[in-house]
């Protein structure tokens, strides 16, 4: 039996700004949860785990999910989370 190593978060496609803003707007209006991959990698070139949750608030620089701020320019990919 093989031991499973920690799952690597693979690179998702980079979305256009208009696509990102559309999903952000829809998520805020309908209070849907989102999964966000930010544009950052660790020393091994792996992406961080997705940031998952409902958008609590937003300002001119980004959004807040739980107590974590995500800047708009950090978002690589965003999807509705089910």
SULNOR-V793437 format. One record per residue. N is the residue number from 0. SS is DSSP state (H for helix, E for strand, L for the rest). PHI is phi as a letter, one per 30 degrees, with the letter a starting at -180 (999 if undefined). Layout:
n = [N;N]
ss = [SS;SS]
phi = [PHI;PHI]
//
This chain:
n = [0;1;2;3;4;5;6;7;8;9;10;11;12;13;14;15;16;17;18;19;20;21;22;23;24;25;26;27;28;29;30;31;32;33;34;35;36;37;38;39;40;41;42;43;44;45;46;47;48;49;50;51;52;53;54;55;56;57;58;59;60;61;62;63;64;65;66;67;68;69;70;71;72;73;74;75;76;77;78;79;80;81]
ss = [L;L;L;L;L;L;L;L;E;L;L;L;L;L;L;L;H;H;H;H;H;H;H;H;H;H;H;H;H;H;L;L;E;E;E;E;E;E;L;L;E;L;L;L;L;L;E;L;L;L;E;E;E;E;E;E;E;E;L;L;L;E;E;E;E;L;L;E;E;E;E;H;H;H;E;E;E;E;E;E;L;L]
phi = [999;d;d;d;d;e;d;d;d;d;d;c;d;d;c;d;e;d;d;d;d;d;d;e;d;d;d;d;d;c;h;d;d;b;b;c;c;c;d;a;b;d;d;c;i;c;d;d;d;d;d;b;l;d;d;d;a;b;b;d;c;l;b;c;c;h;c;c;c;b;d;e;d;d;d;c;b;b;b;d;c;c]
//
